[in-house]
Amino acid sequence: MKKDNNHKTFALTRRSGINLLIAFLVSVVAIVVIVLFTISDKTLIAIQQVKVIYLIIAFLLTILSYFLSGLTFSILASALHKRLSVWQSFEVFSGANFIGLTAPFHIANMPVQALFLNNFGISYADATAIVTTHAVLSAWFFAVVTPFIFIFNIPLFGTPLSVAFFTALIVIIVSTALFILFILRPNFFEKAVTVIINSRLLKRFINPKELQRFSADTVEYMKNSNLSLKKLFKASPFSLLLAFLSQILAWIAIIATAPIILIGLNWFDSLLEIFFRVMILNFFLSFSPIPGGSGIAEVGIFAATLDLIPTFLIGPLVLLWRFTTFYLIYGVSAFFFVWLINMRAKMKKKKKIKS
């Protein structure tokens, strides 16, 4: 068993290293192309005059965003009467995000979040309820800010971004509907999963007895998760509100990094509109098929600011934004990932000795 766990950890770490290399190469190519198309004498002057303090603030905002997202875990865990400190929550979110930053589709870090929550004595059912609720509350942020686009008269509609924005809203509505349906009618999902797992196609490649056992375990897991979700929503509506506010602040912090970097580059115009455009970009980075959103992030920030800032500032913005919000924070996430993996290995070793 120990060798098997070590093999899985090694395989996961190795795959993360490969994904990071892919992300790095794609990111470098994208940045080089953007710089070549936008560089001028003014670009070099802008870089020389950059105010480093604002880059530090942008990085601290990224850390703050991670801290607030972790705080959401702590609030939801408390609502389920589980002990999880704010620091432990920060460790979980940061460590799990190592996978999110190196795997295609950022949503892949959710199972790892549940795994690391289990490190601190939270059952998998409760951990799944916490992680799923966290994801839904996070998505609701984009629906909540929609009225502000009209209040501040942001010229978003009629542009290519409007298509992306409405697509995001549709995804949020559908995801929320499925989430509510799972809470109210779990039998529907249990039957659907059972039918899919026990399909003739899968039986051709997997032993029917193994499929049947996996199906039973999955249904049992879904039932327990459903009970945890019902308990969470019935017992602590105020905690849900606090968790949602925490997620709102987390999103504001990470989105504000781009305008802050522009201030560091001595640019102060259209910052509010840039904020809303970067907000939409951040939503779609979660669904990027390329590890870390590389390529899409660089091209996205280029497209989002092309008509709002001077061309010579685009290259420095893309480079500093990705360095601050991706590469620096990747090191932080890697540290906590290794820490939590080692913690889990020690926990299993102790259990094995006791048994």
N, C-alpha and C positions, 0 to 999 in steps of 0.2 A: 504493500500500500504506500509506504514511504517513497519507494522508488517511483511509483506511478505519479504521486503528487509532485515529486521533484521534476519528473519528466514533463508534466503539464505546465509547471511554473517556468521551466526552461523554454518550452515551446512557445508559451505566451510571451515571455521576455524577448525571445529571438524574433518572433513575428512582429512585436512592437518595434524592435530595432530596424527591421526591414521596412516597415511602414514609415518610420521616422525618416529613413533615408529617401524613400519615395517622396514624402512630403517636402523634405528639404530641397531635393533636386527640382521638383515641380515649382516650388516657391522661388528658388533662385532664378530659374529660367523665366518665370513670369515677371519677377522684379527687374531682371536685366533687360527684357524686352520693353517694359514700361519706361525704364530709365532712358534707354536709347531713343525712344520716341518723344520724350519730354525734356531731356536734359538741355541746359543752356548755361551760359556764364552766370546767369542769375541763380541757377540751382546751386552752384558751388558757394555763392555768396550767402544764400539762405541757410545752407548747412553750417557754414562758419559762424553765422549769427544765431543759431538755434539756442534757445534758453533751456539748459539741461534740467533745471528745476521742474519744468513742465513734463519732461520725459519721466522723471522720478514720480511726479504726481500721477501720471498715466499708469505707471506700473503699480503704484499703491492702490489706485482705483481697481485695477485688475485683481489684486489680492483681496481688496475689500469685497468685490463681487463674489469671490470664492467663499469668503468668510460669511457673507449674508446668505448664500445658498446653503452653506453648512448649517447656519442658524435655523434655516427652515427645517432641516432634518431634526434638529434638537427640539424645536417646538412641536413637531408632529409626533416625535417619540414620547415627549412628555404627555401629550394628549392621550396616548395609549398606555400611560403609566409606566413608561420605560425610562431608565436613567441613561442619559446620553449628554455629556457636557458639550458646551459650544466648541471647545477645542477638539474634542473627539469628532464632532460633526464636521469641522473644518478638515481634519485629517481624512475622513471618509470621502468627502466631496473632492478634495484635491487629489488623493490617491487614485480614486476611480476615474478621475478626469484624465489621468495618464493614458488610459485606454481610449477615452473619448477623443483625445488629441492625436492618437496614432492609428485609430481604426476608421475604416470607411463608415460613414453614417454615425454621427456623434451619439446617437441614441444607444449605441452598443455599450455605453458605459453603465447603463441602468442595471443590468444583472450584476455587474461588479460592485455597484453601490450597495445592492442588497447583500452581497457576499461580505463586504467589509462591515456593514452594519451588524451582521451576525457575529463579527469579532468581539463586539461589545455586549453580547448577551441578548440580542434582539432576535427573535425567531424569524425564520425565512418568510413566514406568512405576514408578520407585522412589518418586516423590512420591505417586502413587496408593496404593501399598502402605503408605507411612507414614501418609497421611491416613486410609485405611480402617482400619488397625490402631488408630490413635489413637481413632477413633470407637467401635470395638468395645470397646476397653479402658475407655473412658469409660462406656459402657453397663453394663459388668460391675460397676461400682461399686454400682449399685442392687441387684444380686443378692447382692453380698457383704455389704451392710449388713442384709439381711433377718433373719438370726439375731439381730441386736442388738435388733430390735423385740421379740422374745420375751424376750431376756435382761433388758432394761430394763422389760419389761412395759408397753410403750407401748399405750394403749387406741386402737389404730388400726382393728382389725377390728370389724365391726358398724357402721361409719360409712360415709358416702359415699366417703371417702378409700380405703377398703379395695378398692372396685371399681376405682378409678384405679390403686391399687398393683398389684393382680393383672393389670390390663391392661398395665401397664409391664413386669411380669415376662414376660408372654407375648410382648410385642414384643421383649424382650431375647433370649429363648430362640429365637424364630424368626429374628431377625437373626443370631445366633451360628451357628445351624444352616446358614443360607445362606452365611455367611462361610466356614465349614469346608468346606461342599460345593464352593464355588468353588475353594478351595485343592486339594482332593482330586480333583474332577471338573470341571475347567474346560470340557471339551467340551460338557457339558450347557448351560452358559450361553452358550457361543459359538453353538451351534445355535439356542438360543431367540432370541438377539438377531438372528441371521441371518434367521430365519423372520419375526420381527416387522418388521424393516427392509424386507425384500423382500415384504411382504404386498401384496395387490392394492389395498387401501385407500390405502396410501401411494403406490403407483405411479400412482394417478389424479391425484395432486397434484404429484408430484416426478418428474423425469426418471429413468427406470430405470437409465441409465448412472451417474448421480450417486448413486443409491441403492446400486448395486453397489459403487462405489468407496468410499462411506462404510461399507458393510457390511464390506468387506475391511480398511479402516483400523481399524474398531472391533474386529474379531476379532484383528488383529495387536496392538493396544493391550492387549486383555484377556490375550493370551498373555504379553506382556512383563510385565504387572502380576502375573500369576500366578507367573511365575518369581521376581520380586522378593519376593513374599509367602513363597514356599517357602524362599527363601534366608534371609529374615528369621526365620522360625520354626525352621529347622533349625540355623542357625549361632549364634544368640544367645538362648537361652532365658532367660539371666540378665538380658540387656538388656530383654527383654519384662517380666520381673518388676519391674525398676527403673521402666520406663515405666508399668506399672500402679500402682505405689506413688505415682508422681508424679501420676497422674490421681486417685487416691483423695484425696490432699492438696489437689488443685485443687478438687475437689467440696466437700470439708469447708470450705475457705476461703470459697467463694462462698455456701454454704448458711448458714454461721455469721453472715453479715452481718445477717440479720433478728434473731436473738437478741441480737447486739451492740447493734443500734439500740434494742431494747427495754430493755437495761440502761442505755443513754444516756437513756431516758425514765423511768428509775427503776423499772423493772418486772423482777422476778427470778424469778417463779414459772413453772412449766411450760415452761421454756426447752428442755429436752431433747425434749419432745413437739412443741413448735413447730419445732424443728430437723428432725425427721423429716417433719413435714407440709410444710414448705417444700421439703424434699428432693424429695418427690413432685411438688410444684408445678413445680420447676425442670425435672424430666424432661419434663413435658408442654408447657412453654414452647417446647421445641425443635421441637414439631410445630404450633405456633400458626399459623393461616392469616393472622393479622393481623401486619403488620410489628412486630418487637420484642416480640411477645407482649402488646402494649398491650391493655388491657381485660381480657384473661384473667389477666394478672399481678396487676392491681389487685383484681379481683373474687376471684381465687384466694387472695391473702394475706388478704383480708377474711374469706372463708369459712374459711380454715385457722385463724384466730385468734379468731373470733367468740365461741366458748365458752370461751376460755382467758384472755383479757385483758379489762379493762374497756372498755366501748364507747367511752369518750372518748379512748382511746389508739389506736384503730384508724386514724382519719384521719391523725394524725401518723406512725404506722408506715408506712402505705401511701405517703405522700408522701415521707418520708425514705428509705425502702427503694428506691423507684424512682429517686429523684434520685441516690442513691449508686451503685446497681448498673447503672443504664441510661444516664441522661443525662450524667453526668460521664464514664463510661467510653466513651460514644459519641464524645466529643471526642478522647480518646486514640486510639481506633480510626480515626477519620477522618484524623488526622495521619499515622499509619503507612500507611494505605491510599494516600493521595496520594503519600507518600514512595516506596512500592514500585511504584506505577504509573509514576511518573517514572523510577525506576531501570530499569524494564523498557523504557520508551521509549528511554532512552539506550543500553541494551544493543543494541536492535534497530538503532538508528542507527549504532552502531559496526560491527556486523556488515555492514550495508549498505555502509558506506564501504570496509571490507576486501574485500568481494566485488566 
